């Protein structure tokens, strides 16, 4: 699966990565569309020292209710590393 990120980069979510995400964060099992939407239309974006993008999507008005998706860019394409 892929999505076009907020900055126009195509970001891929492989089956292996999705299995990793769901294994470690089973609450996201039925939230694939939210993960893709967070990449395409985040509420906040941070770039860490290693070059990975942390995109945040607010799920409610509570301070702790954010979906976080982390992806990195390599050779012009993005790859989702994890989400929580």
Jmol script that loads the backbone (N, CA, C; Angstrom):
load data "model"
ATOM      1  N   UNK A   1       0.849  -1.166   0.000  1.00  0.00           N
ATOM      2  CA  UNK A   1       0.000   0.000   0.000  1.00  0.00           C
ATOM      3  C   UNK A   1       0.898   1.233   0.000  1.00  0.00           C
ATOM      4  N   UNK A   2       0.397   2.286  -0.573  1.00  0.00           N
ATOM      5  CA  UNK A   2       1.163   3.527  -0.576  1.00  0.00           C
ATOM      6  C   UNK A   2       0.228   4.719  -0.388  1.00  0.00           C
ATOM      7  N   UNK A   3       0.824   5.832  -0.020  1.00  0.00           N
ATOM      8  CA  UNK A   3       0.107   7.087   0.150  1.00  0.00           C
ATOM      9  C   UNK A   3       1.016   8.208  -0.310  1.00  0.00           C
ATOM     10  N   UNK A   4       0.422   9.295  -0.696  1.00  0.00           N
ATOM     11  CA  UNK A   4       1.204  10.484  -1.025  1.00  0.00           C
ATOM     12  C   UNK A   4       1.254  11.334   0.237  1.00  0.00           C
ATOM     13  N   UNK A   5       2.465  11.573   0.714  1.00  0.00           N
ATOM     14  CA  UNK A   5       2.663  12.320   1.954  1.00  0.00           C
ATOM     15  C   UNK A   5       2.336  13.790   1.763  1.00  0.00           C
ATOM     16  N   UNK A   6       2.268  14.484   2.851  1.00  0.00           N
ATOM     17  CA  UNK A   6       1.963  15.915   2.879  1.00  0.00           C
ATOM     18  C   UNK A   6       2.895  16.721   1.983  1.00  0.00           C
ATOM     19  N   UNK A   7       4.129  16.228   1.759  1.00  0.00           N
ATOM     20  CA  UNK A   7       5.106  16.964   0.946  1.00  0.00           C
ATOM     21  C   UNK A   7       5.223  16.423  -0.480  1.00  0.00           C
ATOM     22  N   UNK A   8       4.310  15.528  -0.868  1.00  0.00           N
ATOM     23  CA  UNK A   8       4.296  15.000  -2.224  1.00  0.00           C
ATOM     24  C   UNK A   8       5.095  13.724  -2.424  1.00  0.00           C
ATOM     25  N   UNK A   9       5.777  13.242  -1.402  1.00  0.00           N
ATOM     26  CA  UNK A   9       6.558  12.017  -1.485  1.00  0.00           C
ATOM     27  C   UNK A   9       5.634  10.801  -1.438  1.00  0.00           C
ATOM     28  N   UNK A  10       5.876   9.823  -2.296  1.00  0.00           N
ATOM     29  CA  UNK A  10       5.136   8.572  -2.197  1.00  0.00           C
ATOM     30  C   UNK A  10       5.727   7.769  -1.050  1.00  0.00           C
ATOM     31  N   UNK A  11       4.869   7.356  -0.135  1.00  0.00           N
ATOM     32  CA  UNK A  11       5.292   6.627   1.064  1.00  0.00           C
ATOM     33  C   UNK A  11       4.673   5.233   1.013  1.00  0.00           C
ATOM     34  N   UNK A  12       5.538   4.225   1.104  1.00  0.00           N
ATOM     35  CA  UNK A  12       5.091   2.841   1.012  1.00  0.00           C
ATOM     36  C   UNK A  12       4.916   2.225   2.393  1.00  0.00           C
ATOM     37  N   UNK A  13       3.893   1.398   2.507  1.00  0.00           N
ATOM     38  CA  UNK A  13       3.669   0.598   3.698  1.00  0.00           C
ATOM     39  C   UNK A  13       3.633  -0.853   3.240  1.00  0.00           C
ATOM     40  N   UNK A  14       4.711  -1.580   3.510  1.00  0.00           N
ATOM     41  CA  UNK A  14       4.789  -2.980   3.076  1.00  0.00           C
ATOM     42  C   UNK A  14       3.969  -3.860   3.998  1.00  0.00           C
ATOM     43  N   UNK A  15       3.645  -5.037   3.530  1.00  0.00           N
ATOM     44  CA  UNK A  15       2.909  -6.006   4.335  1.00  0.00           C
ATOM     45  C   UNK A  15       3.717  -6.374   5.585  1.00  0.00           C
ATOM     46  N   UNK A  16       5.018  -6.517   5.417  1.00  0.00           N
ATOM     47  CA  UNK A  16       5.881  -6.855   6.554  1.00  0.00           C
ATOM     48  C   UNK A  16       5.814  -5.766   7.627  1.00  0.00           C
ATOM     49  N   UNK A  17       5.862  -4.510   7.225  1.00  0.00           N
ATOM     50  CA  UNK A  17       5.805  -3.409   8.190  1.00  0.00           C
ATOM     51  C   UNK A  17       4.436  -3.339   8.851  1.00  0.00           C
ATOM     52  N   UNK A  18       3.372  -3.577   8.079  1.00  0.00           N
ATOM     53  CA  UNK A  18       2.032  -3.539   8.663  1.00  0.00           C
ATOM     54  C   UNK A  18       1.894  -4.644   9.715  1.00  0.00           C
ATOM     55  N   UNK A  19       2.421  -5.828   9.426  1.00  0.00           N
ATOM     56  CA  UNK A  19       2.390  -6.923  10.404  1.00  0.00           C
ATOM     57  C   UNK A  19       3.160  -6.538  11.659  1.00  0.00           C
ATOM     58  N   UNK A  20       4.306  -5.895  11.488  1.00  0.00           N
ATOM     59  CA  UNK A  20       5.107  -5.415  12.621  1.00  0.00           C
ATOM     60  C   UNK A  20       4.291  -4.436  13.467  1.00  0.00           C
ATOM     61  N   UNK A  21       3.655  -3.489  12.820  1.00  0.00           N
ATOM     62  CA  UNK A  21       2.868  -2.475  13.529  1.00  0.00           C
ATOM     63  C   UNK A  21       1.742  -3.132  14.319  1.00  0.00           C
ATOM     64  N   UNK A  22       0.999  -3.997  13.673  1.00  0.00           N
ATOM     65  CA  UNK A  22      -0.153  -4.633  14.324  1.00  0.00           C
ATOM     66  C   UNK A  22       0.293  -5.576  15.441  1.00  0.00           C
ATOM     67  N   UNK A  23       1.407  -6.251  15.259  1.00  0.00           N
ATOM     68  CA  UNK A  23       1.922  -7.139  16.301  1.00  0.00           C
ATOM     69  C   UNK A  23       2.276  -6.357  17.566  1.00  0.00           C
ATOM     70  N   UNK A  24       2.938  -5.233  17.392  1.00  0.00           N
ATOM     71  CA  UNK A  24       3.368  -4.439  18.543  1.00  0.00           C
ATOM     72  C   UNK A  24       2.287  -3.497  19.063  1.00  0.00           C
ATOM     73  N   UNK A  25       1.340  -3.154  18.188  1.00  0.00           N
ATOM     74  CA  UNK A  25       0.279  -2.206  18.551  1.00  0.00           C
ATOM     75  C   UNK A  25      -1.059  -2.727  18.024  1.00  0.00           C
ATOM     76  N   UNK A  26      -1.588  -3.776  18.641  1.00  0.00           N
ATOM     77  CA  UNK A  26      -2.805  -4.412  18.123  1.00  0.00           C
ATOM     78  C   UNK A  26      -4.017  -3.490  18.072  1.00  0.00           C
ATOM     79  N   UNK A  27      -3.986  -2.408  18.807  1.00  0.00           N
ATOM     80  CA  UNK A  27      -5.102  -1.456  18.761  1.00  0.00           C
ATOM     81  C   UNK A  27      -5.228  -0.795  17.390  1.00  0.00           C
ATOM     82  N   UNK A  28      -4.194  -0.920  16.553  1.00  0.00           N
ATOM     83  CA  UNK A  28      -4.224  -0.325  15.212  1.00  0.00           C
ATOM     84  C   UNK A  28      -4.694  -1.296  14.131  1.00  0.00           C
ATOM     85  N   UNK A  29      -5.015  -2.517  14.497  1.00  0.00           N
ATOM     86  CA  UNK A  29      -5.330  -3.555  13.518  1.00  0.00           C
ATOM     87  C   UNK A  29      -6.363  -3.116  12.484  1.00  0.00           C
ATOM     88  N   UNK A  30      -7.397  -2.423  12.895  1.00  0.00           N
ATOM     89  CA  UNK A  30      -8.434  -1.988  11.965  1.00  0.00           C
ATOM     90  C   UNK A  30      -8.320  -0.491  11.631  1.00  0.00           C
ATOM     91  N   UNK A  31      -7.122   0.039  11.767  1.00  0.00           N
ATOM     92  CA  UNK A  31      -6.906   1.480  11.583  1.00  0.00           C
ATOM     93  C   UNK A  31      -5.967   1.807  10.412  1.00  0.00           C
ATOM     94  N   UNK A  32      -5.884   0.927   9.436  1.00  0.00           N
ATOM     95  CA  UNK A  32      -4.996   1.161   8.295  1.00  0.00           C
ATOM     96  C   UNK A  32      -5.307   2.486   7.607  1.00  0.00           C
ATOM     97  N   UNK A  33      -6.572   2.796   7.423  1.00  0.00           N
ATOM     98  CA  UNK A  33      -6.923   4.053   6.746  1.00  0.00           C
ATOM     99  C   UNK A  33      -6.481   5.266   7.558  1.00  0.00           C
ATOM    100  N   UNK A  34      -6.504   5.166   8.883  1.00  0.00           N
ATOM    101  CA  UNK A  34      -6.022   6.273   9.712  1.00  0.00           C
ATOM    102  C   UNK A  34      -4.522   6.471   9.567  1.00  0.00           C
ATOM    103  N   UNK A  35      -3.778   5.375   9.460  1.00  0.00           N
ATOM    104  CA  UNK A  35      -2.328   5.454   9.276  1.00  0.00           C
ATOM    105  C   UNK A  35      -2.017   6.160   7.959  1.00  0.00           C
ATOM    106  N   UNK A  36      -2.685   5.754   6.905  1.00  0.00           N
ATOM    107  CA  UNK A  36      -2.471   6.363   5.587  1.00  0.00           C
ATOM    108  C   UNK A  36      -2.872   7.836   5.614  1.00  0.00           C
ATOM    109  N   UNK A  37      -3.986   8.137   6.252  1.00  0.00           N
ATOM    110  CA  UNK A  37      -4.446   9.520   6.335  1.00  0.00           C
ATOM    111  C   UNK A  37      -3.483  10.390   7.136  1.00  0.00           C
ATOM    112  N   UNK A  38      -2.884   9.831   8.176  1.00  0.00           N
ATOM    113  CA  UNK A  38      -1.918  10.598   8.975  1.00  0.00           C
ATOM    114  C   UNK A  38      -0.720  11.020   8.134  1.00  0.00           C
ATOM    115  N   UNK A  39      -0.263  10.136   7.258  1.00  0.00           N
ATOM    116  CA  UNK A  39       0.865  10.450   6.376  1.00  0.00           C
ATOM    117  C   UNK A  39       0.469  11.533   5.369  1.00  0.00           C
ATOM    118  N   UNK A  40      -0.719  11.403   4.816  1.00  0.00           N
ATOM    119  CA  UNK A  40      -1.166  12.334   3.779  1.00  0.00           C
ATOM    120  C   UNK A  40      -1.572  13.693   4.331  1.00  0.00           C
ATOM    121  N   UNK A  41      -2.136  13.688   5.531  1.00  0.00           N
ATOM    122  CA  UNK A  41      -2.690  14.935   6.069  1.00  0.00           C
ATOM    123  C   UNK A  41      -2.440  15.036   7.581  1.00  0.00           C
ATOM    124  N   UNK A  42      -1.181  15.177   7.988  1.00  0.00           N
ATOM    125  CA  UNK A  42      -0.872  15.215   9.426  1.00  0.00           C
ATOM    126  C   UNK A  42      -1.271  16.546  10.055  1.00  0.00           C
ATOM    127  N   UNK A  43      -1.447  16.497  11.363  1.00  0.00           N
ATOM    128  CA  UNK A  43      -1.673  17.728  12.118  1.00  0.00           C
ATOM    129  C   UNK A  43      -0.354  18.358  12.539  1.00  0.00           C
ATOM    130  N   UNK A  44       0.661  17.521  12.743  1.00  0.00           N
ATOM    131  CA  UNK A  44       2.000  17.994  13.105  1.00  0.00           C
ATOM    132  C   UNK A  44       3.028  17.090  12.440  1.00  0.00           C
ATOM    133  N   UNK A  45       4.207  17.661  12.145  1.00  0.00           N
ATOM    134  CA  UNK A  45       5.304  16.901  11.540  1.00  0.00           C
ATOM    135  C   UNK A  45       6.605  17.301  12.225  1.00  0.00           C
ATOM    136  N   UNK A  46       7.401  16.290  12.560  1.00  0.00           N
ATOM    137  CA  UNK A  46       8.713  16.521  13.165  1.00  0.00           C
ATOM    138  C   UNK A  46       9.741  15.695  12.411  1.00  0.00           C
ATOM    139  N   UNK A  47      10.924  16.228  12.244  1.00  0.00           N
ATOM    140  CA  UNK A  47      12.038  15.531  11.621  1.00  0.00           C
ATOM    141  C   UNK A  47      13.062  15.259  12.709  1.00  0.00           C
ATOM    142  N   UNK A  48      13.384  13.970  12.935  1.00  0.00           N
ATOM    143  CA  UNK A  48      14.349  13.667  13.998  1.00  0.00           C
ATOM    144  C   UNK A  48      15.780  13.752  13.475  1.00  0.00           C
ATOM    145  N   UNK A  49      16.736  13.600  14.364  1.00  0.00           N
ATOM    146  CA  UNK A  49      18.154  13.740  14.020  1.00  0.00           C
ATOM    147  C   UNK A  49      18.614  12.699  13.012  1.00  0.00           C
ATOM    148  N   UNK A  50      17.938  11.566  12.946  1.00  0.00           N
ATOM    149  CA  UNK A  50      18.285  10.509  12.002  1.00  0.00           C
ATOM    150  C   UNK A  50      17.628  10.674  10.638  1.00  0.00           C
ATOM    151  N   UNK A  51      16.835  11.716  10.467  1.00  0.00           N
ATOM    152  CA  UNK A  51      16.188  11.985   9.188  1.00  0.00           C
ATOM    153  C   UNK A  51      14.810  11.367   9.025  1.00  0.00           C
ATOM    154  N   UNK A  52      14.275  10.765  10.074  1.00  0.00           N
ATOM    155  CA  UNK A  52      12.940  10.168   9.992  1.00  0.00           C
ATOM    156  C   UNK A  52      11.877  11.222  10.281  1.00  0.00           C
ATOM    157  N   UNK A  53      10.780  11.121   9.562  1.00  0.00           N
ATOM    158  CA  UNK A  53       9.641  11.997   9.770  1.00  0.00           C
ATOM    159  C   UNK A  53       8.705  11.355  10.784  1.00  0.00           C
ATOM    160  N   UNK A  54       8.255  12.151  11.746  1.00  0.00           N
ATOM    161  CA  UNK A  54       7.254  11.722  12.715  1.00  0.00           C
ATOM    162  C   UNK A  54       6.016  12.556  12.416  1.00  0.00           C
ATOM    163  N   UNK A  55       4.989  11.930  11.850  1.00  0.00           N
ATOM    164  CA  UNK A  55       3.760  12.651  11.546  1.00  0.00           C
ATOM    165  C   UNK A  55       2.724  12.286  12.593  1.00  0.00           C
ATOM    166  N   UNK A  56       2.022  13.282  13.078  1.00  0.00           N
ATOM    167  CA  UNK A  56       1.037  13.098  14.127  1.00  0.00           C
ATOM    168  C   UNK A  56      -0.339  13.500  13.620  1.00  0.00           C
ATOM    169  N   UNK A  57      -1.315  12.680  13.943  1.00  0.00           N
ATOM    170  CA  UNK A  57      -2.711  12.965  13.611  1.00  0.00           C
ATOM    171  C   UNK A  57      -3.503  12.950  14.911  1.00  0.00           C
ATOM    172  N   UNK A  58      -4.173  14.037  15.196  1.00  0.00           N
ATOM    173  CA  UNK A  58      -4.987  14.135  16.419  1.00  0.00           C
ATOM    174  C   UNK A  58      -6.238  13.275  16.249  1.00  0.00           C
ATOM    175  N   UNK A  59      -6.493  12.408  17.230  1.00  0.00           N
ATOM    176  CA  UNK A  59      -7.664  11.536  17.193  1.00  0.00           C
ATOM    177  C   UNK A  59      -8.796  12.066  18.064  1.00  0.00           C
ATOM    178  N   UNK A  60      -8.472  12.911  19.025  1.00  0.00           N
ATOM    179  CA  UNK A  60      -9.479  13.537  19.884  1.00  0.00           C
ATOM    180  C   UNK A  60      -8.873  14.802  20.465  1.00  0.00           C
ATOM    181  N   UNK A  61      -9.609  15.444  21.314  1.00  0.00           N
ATOM    182  CA  UNK A  61      -9.108  16.669  21.931  1.00  0.00           C
ATOM    183  C   UNK A  61      -8.273  16.414  23.175  1.00  0.00           C
ATOM    184  N   UNK A  62      -8.101  15.153  23.532  1.00  0.00           N
ATOM    185  CA  UNK A  62      -7.259  14.809  24.674  1.00  0.00           C
ATOM    186  C   UNK A  62      -5.791  14.953  24.288  1.00  0.00           C
ATOM    187  N   UNK A  63      -4.964  15.354  25.216  1.00  0.00           N
ATOM    188  CA  UNK A  63      -3.547  15.601  24.945  1.00  0.00           C
ATOM    189  C   UNK A  63      -2.815  14.338  24.478  1.00  0.00           C
ATOM    190  N   UNK A  64      -3.214  13.171  24.936  1.00  0.00           N
ATOM    191  CA  UNK A  64      -2.491  11.944  24.608  1.00  0.00           C
ATOM    192  C   UNK A  64      -3.095  11.160  23.448  1.00  0.00           C
ATOM    193  N   UNK A  65      -4.111  11.677  22.820  1.00  0.00           N
ATOM    194  CA  UNK A  65      -4.800  10.932  21.761  1.00  0.00           C
ATOM    195  C   UNK A  65      -4.325  11.334  20.370  1.00  0.00           C
ATOM    196  N   UNK A  66      -3.107  10.894  20.051  1.00  0.00           N
ATOM    197  CA  UNK A  66      -2.531  11.119  18.745  1.00  0.00           C
ATOM    198  C   UNK A  66      -2.146   9.777  18.133  1.00  0.00           C
ATOM    199  N   UNK A  67      -2.261   9.683  16.834  1.00  0.00           N
ATOM    200  CA  UNK A  67      -1.674   8.583  16.077  1.00  0.00           C
ATOM    201  C   UNK A  67      -0.342   9.112  15.563  1.00  0.00           C
ATOM    202  N   UNK A  68       0.720   8.357  15.782  1.00  0.00           N
ATOM    203  CA  UNK A  68       2.056   8.748  15.324  1.00  0.00           C
ATOM    204  C   UNK A  68       2.509   7.734  14.281  1.00  0.00           C
ATOM    205  N   UNK A  69       2.943   8.225  13.132  1.00  0.00           N
ATOM    206  CA  UNK A  69       3.499   7.376  12.075  1.00  0.00           C
ATOM    207  C   UNK A  69       4.910   7.872  11.804  1.00  0.00           C
ATOM    208  N   UNK A  70       5.858   6.951  11.796  1.00  0.00           N
ATOM    209  CA  UNK A  70       7.252   7.308  11.545  1.00  0.00           C
ATOM    210  C   UNK A  70       7.668   6.706  10.212  1.00  0.00           C
ATOM    211  N   UNK A  71       8.180   7.565   9.339  1.00  0.00           N
ATOM    212  CA  UNK A  71       8.685   7.069   8.054  1.00  0.00           C
ATOM    213  C   UNK A  71       9.967   7.800   7.703  1.00  0.00           C
ATOM    214  N   UNK A  72      10.726   7.188   6.811  1.00  0.00           N
ATOM    215  CA  UNK A  72      11.967   7.800   6.353  1.00  0.00           C
ATOM    216  C   UNK A  72      11.968   7.833   4.831  1.00  0.00           C
ATOM    217  N   UNK A  73      12.792   8.703   4.292  1.00  0.00           N
ATOM    218  CA  UNK A  73      12.927   8.831   2.841  1.00  0.00           C
ATOM    219  C   UNK A  73      14.262   8.261   2.413  1.00  0.00           C
ATOM    220  N   UNK A  74      14.229   7.571   1.284  1.00  0.00           N
ATOM    221  CA  UNK A  74      15.441   7.000   0.706  1.00  0.00           C
ATOM    222  C   UNK A  74      15.275   6.993  -0.805  1.00  0.00           C
ATOM    223  N   UNK A  75      16.168   7.649  -1.510  1.00  0.00           N
ATOM    224  CA  UNK A  75      16.135   7.696  -2.974  1.00  0.00           C
ATOM    225  C   UNK A  75      14.797   8.216  -3.494  1.00  0.00           C
ATOM    226  N   UNK A  76      14.253   9.238  -2.843  1.00  0.00           N
ATOM    227  CA  UNK A  76      13.043   9.887  -3.317  1.00  0.00           C
ATOM    228  C   UNK A  76      11.740   9.208  -2.930  1.00  0.00           C
ATOM    229  N   UNK A  77      11.799   8.057  -2.258  1.00  0.00           N
ATOM    230  CA  UNK A  77      10.583   7.380  -1.805  1.00  0.00           C
ATOM    231  C   UNK A  77      10.584   7.308  -0.290  1.00  0.00           C
ATOM    232  N   UNK A  78       9.386   7.244   0.283  1.00  0.00           N
ATOM    233  CA  UNK A  78       9.259   7.118   1.712  1.00  0.00           C
ATOM    234  C   UNK A  78       8.845   5.704   2.093  1.00  0.00           C
ATOM    235  N   UNK A  79       9.258   5.294   3.273  1.00  0.00           N
ATOM    236  CA  UNK A  79       8.952   3.953   3.785  1.00  0.00           C
ATOM    237  C   UNK A  79       8.513   4.071   5.230  1.00  0.00           C
ATOM    238  N   UNK A  80       7.318   3.587   5.532  1.00  0.00           N
ATOM    239  CA  UNK A  80       6.832   3.628   6.900  1.00  0.00           C
ATOM    240  C   UNK A  80       7.620   2.626   7.732  1.00  0.00           C
ATOM    241  N   UNK A  81       8.114   3.084   8.853  1.00  0.00           N
ATOM    242  CA  UNK A  81       8.879   2.242   9.775  1.00  0.00           C
ATOM    243  C   UNK A  81       7.958   1.674  10.851  1.00  0.00           C
ATOM    244  N   UNK A  82       7.136   2.529  11.443  1.00  0.00           N
ATOM    245  CA  UNK A  82       6.218   2.063  12.483  1.00  0.00           C
ATOM    246  C   UNK A  82       5.112   3.089  12.694  1.00  0.00           C
ATOM    247  N   UNK A  83       4.147   2.694  13.511  1.00  0.00           N
ATOM    248  CA  UNK A  83       3.057   3.591  13.901  1.00  0.00           C
ATOM    249  C   UNK A  83       2.597   3.157  15.282  1.00  0.00           C
ATOM    250  N   UNK A  84       2.101   4.122  16.028  1.00  0.00           N
ATOM    251  CA  UNK A  84       1.542   3.820  17.352  1.00  0.00           C
ATOM    252  C   UNK A  84       0.563   4.886  17.759  1.00  0.00           C
TER     253      UNK A  84
END
end "model"
wireframe off; spacefill off
backbone 0.3
color backbone group
